[in-house]
Amino acid sequence: MYVKKKRSKKLKKLEEEHTYLDKKVQQLTKDRLKDRSTESKDILSRLKRTKLMVKDAIAKAKATLTN
């Protein structure tokens, strides 16, 4: 039971990070309407990649919990 609880804490942390990144991506996407610099594009791309990696980690953690 201890192992399950530890994994669910990890899952919760990943989900919180994903939510945070989602909000940042939405905010930067909105800001990109005014700021079309390559720097803002690079930052947005990096955040989206990080968000996708976190999403994949969440899926992996959920698969581990169900097994």
N, C-alpha and C positions, 0 to 999 in steps of 0.2 A: 504494500500500500504506500509506503514511503516513496518509492520510485515514481508511482503515478502522480503523487502530489507534486513532486519536484518537476516533473515534466509539464504538468498543467501550469505551474508558475512560469516556466519558460515560455509556454504557449501564450499565456496572458501577456507577458512582457513583449513578445513578438507582435501580438495583435495591437498593443498600445503603440509600439513603434510604427507599425503600418498606418495606424490612424493619424499619428503625428505627421508622417511623411505625406500622407494623402492631403492633409490640410495645407502643408507647405507647397505641394505641387499645385493645388488649386489656386493658392495665393499668387505664386509665381506666374502661373498661366495667365491670371488676370493682369498682373503687372506687365507681362510681355506685350499686351496690347499697346502699351505706351513706350516700353523700352525694348527695341528690337536689336540690341547689341549682341554680338557673338558671345560675350561673357555671360549674359543672362541665359542665352540658349544652352551654353555648356553647363551651367549650374542646374538648369531645369532637366537636361538630359541625364546628368549625374544623379539627381534626386529620383528620377523615374527608374533608372537602373537599380538604385539601392532599394527602392520600394518594391520592385519586382523580385529582387533577391530575398527580401523579407517575406514576401508573399509565398515564394517557393519554400522557404524555411518553415513557414506556418503549415503548408500542405504536408511537408515531410514530418513535422512534429505530430500533426493530426493522424497521419498514417501510422506512425510509431505507437501512438496511444491506442489505436484500434486493434493493433496486432498483439 
